[in-house]
Amino acid sequence: MALSYLHSTADAEDICQDVFLRCLEHLTELQPGKEKAWLCTVTANLCKNRLRSAAYRLEEELSENIPFETGEQRELFSAVMSLNAKERAAVYLYYYEGYATKEIAKILSISQTAVTTRLGRARRQLRSRLEADR
């Protein structure tokens, strides 16, 4: 999830480390069965904070080669990464993590309607980009 927000493996790893440090700090407050949602919420919030920071805007984006098994996987990843951060987060949580729209709404602190709107918009953009490439 951090990688989908930040587009940098190094920054995503930093965020993951920060998330687990927060997890250790708040270990006694975590509700059983809600750990994954808590981790996703904290990850999303830390990523948003990083993107808002002035220091992050001054950094140069790295081009990284991520290994893929097929060209279709590379093409799909590229299309998903070209979405804006809000839509990318919704796509990641829905398709990769398997959350329902109601759960995504709680994690991202938005309405369920906003989640479905973002998913619909993302699907349309992905469809048009992937069809244009063929």
N, C-alpha and C positions, 0 to 999 in steps of 0.2 A: 504494500500500500504506500509506503514511504517513497519507494522508487517511482511509482506512478505520479506522485505529487511533484517530486523534486528533479526527476530526470538525471540523477547522478547517483551512482552506486555508493560513492564515498559519503555523500550527504545522507543518503538513506540509511547507511550503516550507523552514522552518528545519531540519527533520530532513533533508530532501534535501540541503541545503547542507552540513550536518555529515557526511552520508554521503560526499559527494564529496570533502570535505576529508580524511576518513579514507582514502578511496581513493588520494588523492595521497600521503599519508603511507606507505601500505603498497603502493604500486604495484609494487615489486620482488618482493613476497611473493605476489602474485596468480598463481594457476595458470591457464595458458591454457585457455579453454573453461569455466572455473568462475566467470567474472566476474559473471554475472547472479545466480547463487546466492549469491555472496559479498555482493553489493549488497543482496539481499533479506534475508539474515541480519542484516547490519549495520543495515538499516532497521528490522527487527522489534525488534532489541535496543535501539536508541536510542528507539524509540517506547515500549517497555515501561519504559525508564528514565524517560522524560518523564512517563508516566502515574503512576509511583510517586512522583515528586518532590512535595514539599509545596507548592512554588510553583505547580505546574500545577493542583493541586486548588483553589487560591484564585482562579484565573482564571475569568472568566465566559465561558461558551460563546457564540460568535457565531452568529447565524443568517445563513446565506449562501444566496444563490440561485444554483444551478448550472443553466445552460441545458441543456435536454433537447429532443431532436427530437420525441419523442412522449410522450403521457401514460403509456404503458406503461413507458417507460424511467424516468420519474420515480417511478412506483409501485414498480418493481423496486428502484431505488436506495434508496428510502425503506425498503423491507422489508429489504434487505441491511444498511443502516446501523443498523437496529433490533436486529440480532443482537448478542450479546456479542462482545467483542474477539477472543476465541480462535476462535470460529466464523467471524467475519468474515474473519480472516486466512487461515484454511484455504480459505474460499470464494474469496477474492481470488486466492490463489496457484493454486488448481486451475482455476477458470473463466476468470480474466482473464489470468494469466501462463502457463497451460498446463502447470504442473508435475504430475508424477505423485505419488501419495501417498507413495511412498518418498522422493522428493526433498523434499517438504514436511516430512516427518518430520525430515530432516537440517537443513533451514533453521530450523525452529522448535524444534529440540532436544527432540522428543517421539517417542513410538513411532508406528509406522505404524498400529497399531490405534487409537491416540488420534486420528490424523488422520481415519481413516475414520468413527470415531464422531462426531467434530465435524462432518464433512460430512453424515452422515446426519441428525444432529440439526438442522443448519441447513436442510437440504432440507425436513424435516417442518415446521419453523417457517415457512419461506418459503411452502410450499404452503398451510398453514392461513391465514396472513395474507393471501395473495393471493386465495384462494378466498373469504375473509370479506369482502374489499373488493368483490367482484363481485356 
